[in-house]
Amino acid sequence: MPKTGATNPFRFGALALDDAFTDRDEEIAELAADMRNGQDVVVFAPRRYGKSSLVWRVAQRVVTQRVLVAQVDLMRAPTKERLAEKLAAAIHDDLATPLMRARDRLRVFSDLRVAPIVTIDPQTASLSFSFDAYAARHGIDATLEDLLALPGRLAAERNRRVVLVLDEFQEVMDIDPELIKLMRSVFQEQGDVAHVYLGSKRHMIERIFNDENEPFWRAAKQMELGPIAPEPFEAFAIERFAATGKRLRAATARAALDITGGHPYATQELLYFLWEERTLERALEAVLRSEHAHFSLLWERASAAQRLVLEALAADQPGHPLSSDYQRRHGLPSVATVQTALRALSRDGIVERRGRGSYAIAEPYLAEWISLQTA
């Protein structure tokens, strides 16, 4: 019987922290060593593969070894002014606060070209930072340069290793394509700072770090996250069920992993509903209900050609949509039209390439949802 008051031990949507996090032992050890050594790393994987959860887990480990970790999500910084705000907050909260007395923390910003406006939350006493829009327009590049240099300065002055994590780093190209040059010029002089770049759009990350014409060409060690192997995920699932007073049969756990392929988010999501629903069939139905709004919006935005490609892959994947035999069997349009559709779907992380001309739907459960809609 479930333990009295037991709560669901699986998490999806938010970061998988503490007991909700599973495996990645090799990646944790490797990334922790890179952070301690000051090695720049780019971690890339499709969306919802657990990049942020992995970095959070590693940060928890290295901060116990006197390493300071600051993180900025570029997805939440659509402009240079907003990026400056997020950088200032991360530097104050995660770098200056552990190093300095309260009265000295704001002094680190005294030399900025544009001084930040500091607001104190009366209930929590936490600080937030903003920049006057008019003033920032005239000095934002210089201000950003100073902010980007601050982690290196603090690390050198206090003889501490610093890690700056830039989540969804490919978004820098949308903020300002020229900003990447400024970042590279500052970061290459920060020997005491490990820069960890997280990215979910492979084509953009590969362009930034693998194109010899880009400033960040070969500027960081590359780590690609793949699915989690079935054995540790199976053991994790069985143990988490048992810890909450429920039993999960090994055969059911393996069947769940056959459905998800070890995709971290998809597996946590299915296990969450399996813990609630008791049968795998009902759990999968609950997952598809949960994802229906998301998939409906995705489907509405897809072009007619993209829908045809997705329908074909949902029925037959991995598939070769560019081959004449596959096109004939699934009634696909011309090669040029299919190529255009595949590029767009791949760019959005909906479809991924699996080898020579082979493609599959990457978005978890989308194939099952399409099959139900087109049945």
Buried (B, 14 or more C-beta within 10 A) or exposed (E): EEEEEEEBBBBBEEBBEEEBBBBBEEBBEBBBEBBBEBBBBBBBBBBBBBBBBBBBBBBBBBBEEEBBBBBBBBEEBEBBBBBBBBBBBBBBBBBBBEBBEEEEBBEBBEEBBBBBEBEEEEEEEEBBBBBEEEBBEEBBBEBBBBBBBBBBBBBBEBEBBBBBBBBBBBBBBEBBEEBBEBBBEBBEEBEBBBBBBBBBBBEBBBBBBEEEEBBBEEBBBBBEBEBBEBEBBBBBBBEBBEEBEBEBEEEBBBEBBEBBEBBBBBBBBBBBBBBEBEEBEEBBBBBBEBBEEEBEEBBEEBEEBBBBBBBBBBBEBBBBBBBEEBBEEBEBBEEEBBEBBBEBBBEBBBBBBBEEBBBBBBBBBBBBBBEEEEE
